[in-house]
């Protein structure tokens, strides 16, 4: 689900009902983002996500939207170690 933060409330904008239990995968996560970016075209968008959206590959995929004023921040587990290294595309 993608929601719009407005006056300390979350207003759902777009969602997809999954047919399985557990967390969504990268393909499912990537499917819900573009429709909202199109809906809010011309607006500065900051995507904040919980630890389910922890894929480094999702962050690299989202970089293609930076020219459209789309930015992101993913919450991580306290035990997560982040290192700079080889660039992926």
BALOBA-1460 file (C-alpha; in Angstrom, 3 decimals):
// residues 89
<rec num="1" residu="x" x="0.000" y="0.000" z="0.000"/>
<rec num="2" residu="x" x="1.154" y="3.508" z="-0.737"/>
<rec num="3" residu="x" x="-0.314" y="6.310" z="1.346"/>
<rec num="4" residu="x" x="-0.057" y="10.082" z="1.333"/>
<rec num="5" residu="x" x="0.968" y="11.668" z="4.639"/>
<rec num="6" residu="x" x="-1.416" y="14.535" z="5.363"/>
<rec num="7" residu="x" x="-1.933" y="16.308" z="8.702"/>
<rec num="8" residu="x" x="-0.608" y="13.399" z="10.791"/>
<rec num="9" residu="x" x="-2.765" y="10.917" z="8.897"/>
<rec num="10" residu="x" x="-2.068" y="8.389" z="6.147"/>
<rec num="11" residu="x" x="-4.440" y="8.555" z="3.182"/>
<rec num="12" residu="x" x="-4.255" y="5.368" z="1.083"/>
<rec num="13" residu="x" x="-3.602" y="6.154" z="-2.602"/>
<rec num="14" residu="x" x="-2.800" y="2.797" z="-4.170"/>
<rec num="15" residu="x" x="-2.583" y="-0.800" z="-3.022"/>
<rec num="16" residu="x" x="-2.461" y="-4.349" z="-4.292"/>
<rec num="17" residu="x" x="-3.954" y="-7.344" z="-2.537"/>
<rec num="18" residu="x" x="-1.477" y="-10.212" z="-2.430"/>
<rec num="19" residu="x" x="-2.531" y="-13.835" z="-2.721"/>
<rec num="20" residu="x" x="0.141" y="-15.149" z="-0.359"/>
<rec num="21" residu="x" x="1.078" y="-14.759" z="3.283"/>
<rec num="22" residu="x" x="4.203" y="-12.954" z="4.360"/>
<rec num="23" residu="x" x="6.179" y="-10.047" z="2.978"/>
<rec num="24" residu="x" x="5.970" y="-8.711" z="-0.555"/>
<rec num="25" residu="x" x="8.824" y="-9.336" z="-2.960"/>
<rec num="26" residu="x" x="10.773" y="-6.915" z="-5.134"/>
<rec num="27" residu="x" x="8.521" y="-7.389" z="-8.188"/>
<rec num="28" residu="x" x="5.389" y="-6.696" z="-6.122"/>
<rec num="29" residu="x" x="6.962" y="-3.629" z="-4.522"/>
<rec num="30" residu="x" x="8.046" y="-2.232" z="-7.885"/>
<rec num="31" residu="x" x="4.507" y="-2.709" z="-9.254"/>
<rec num="32" residu="x" x="2.799" y="-0.312" z="-6.811"/>
<rec num="33" residu="x" x="5.215" y="2.624" z="-7.082"/>
<rec num="34" residu="x" x="4.951" y="3.859" z="-10.736"/>
<rec num="35" residu="x" x="1.153" y="4.432" z="-10.682"/>
<rec num="36" residu="x" x="1.534" y="6.761" z="-7.693"/>
<rec num="37" residu="x" x="4.472" y="8.591" z="-9.280"/>
<rec num="38" residu="x" x="2.318" y="9.174" z="-12.377"/>
<rec num="39" residu="x" x="-0.595" y="10.322" z="-10.195"/>
<rec num="40" residu="x" x="1.591" y="12.859" z="-8.381"/>
<rec num="41" residu="x" x="3.579" y="13.928" z="-11.455"/>
<rec num="42" residu="x" x="5.200" y="17.327" z="-10.993"/>
<rec num="43" residu="x" x="5.197" y="17.048" z="-7.188"/>
<rec num="44" residu="x" x="8.203" y="16.404" z="-5.001"/>
<rec num="45" residu="x" x="7.776" y="12.855" z="-3.653"/>
<rec num="46" residu="x" x="9.587" y="11.327" z="-0.706"/>
<rec num="47" residu="x" x="9.010" y="7.617" z="-0.271"/>
<rec num="48" residu="x" x="9.521" y="6.363" z="3.265"/>
<rec num="49" residu="x" x="9.245" y="2.632" z="3.787"/>
<rec num="50" residu="x" x="9.339" y="0.160" z="6.636"/>
<rec num="51" residu="x" x="11.853" y="-2.662" z="6.942"/>
<rec num="52" residu="x" x="9.913" y="-4.882" z="4.541"/>
<rec num="53" residu="x" x="11.242" y="-2.633" z="1.742"/>
<rec num="54" residu="x" x="14.896" y="-3.250" z="2.543"/>
<rec num="55" residu="x" x="16.166" y="-4.422" z="-0.848"/>
<rec num="56" residu="x" x="19.247" y="-2.671" z="-2.143"/>
<rec num="57" residu="x" x="17.936" y="-3.497" z="-5.610"/>
<rec num="58" residu="x" x="14.741" y="-1.535" z="-4.923"/>
<rec num="59" residu="x" x="16.817" y="1.490" z="-3.932"/>
<rec num="60" residu="x" x="18.849" y="1.275" z="-7.153"/>
<rec num="61" residu="x" x="15.635" y="0.903" z="-9.170"/>
<rec num="62" residu="x" x="14.151" y="4.004" z="-7.489"/>
<rec num="63" residu="x" x="17.184" y="6.098" z="-8.446"/>
<rec num="64" residu="x" x="15.834" y="6.288" z="-12.007"/>
<rec num="65" residu="x" x="13.043" y="8.534" z="-10.670"/>
<rec num="66" residu="x" x="15.349" y="11.140" z="-9.088"/>
<rec num="67" residu="x" x="15.078" y="13.372" z="-12.160"/>
<rec num="68" residu="x" x="11.320" y="13.481" z="-11.450"/>
<rec num="69" residu="x" x="11.849" y="14.744" z="-7.878"/>
<rec num="70" residu="x" x="11.312" y="11.318" z="-6.291"/>
<rec num="71" residu="x" x="13.456" y="10.498" z="-3.274"/>
<rec num="72" residu="x" x="13.371" y="7.674" z="-0.753"/>
<rec num="73" residu="x" x="14.367" y="6.586" z="2.745"/>
<rec num="74" residu="x" x="14.093" y="2.993" z="3.933"/>
<rec num="75" residu="x" x="13.991" y="2.026" z="7.582"/>
<rec num="76" residu="x" x="16.504" y="-0.652" z="8.482"/>
<rec num="77" residu="x" x="16.956" y="-3.089" z="11.342"/>
<rec num="78" residu="x" x="19.274" y="-1.857" z="14.060"/>
<rec num="79" residu="x" x="21.616" y="-4.746" z="13.280"/>
<rec num="80" residu="x" x="21.939" y="-3.792" z="9.570"/>
<rec num="81" residu="x" x="25.489" y="-2.998" z="8.445"/>
<rec num="82" residu="x" x="25.801" y="-0.687" z="5.458"/>
<rec num="83" residu="x" x="29.039" y="-0.504" z="3.500"/>
<rec num="84" residu="x" x="29.994" y="1.545" z="0.481"/>
<rec num="85" residu="x" x="31.245" y="-0.595" z="-2.310"/>
<rec num="86" residu="x" x="30.689" y="-1.721" z="-5.847"/>
<rec num="87" residu="x" x="27.953" y="0.140" z="-7.723"/>
<rec num="88" residu="x" x="25.002" y="-1.803" z="-9.116"/>
<rec num="89" residu="x" x="22.622" y="-0.689" z="-11.818"/>
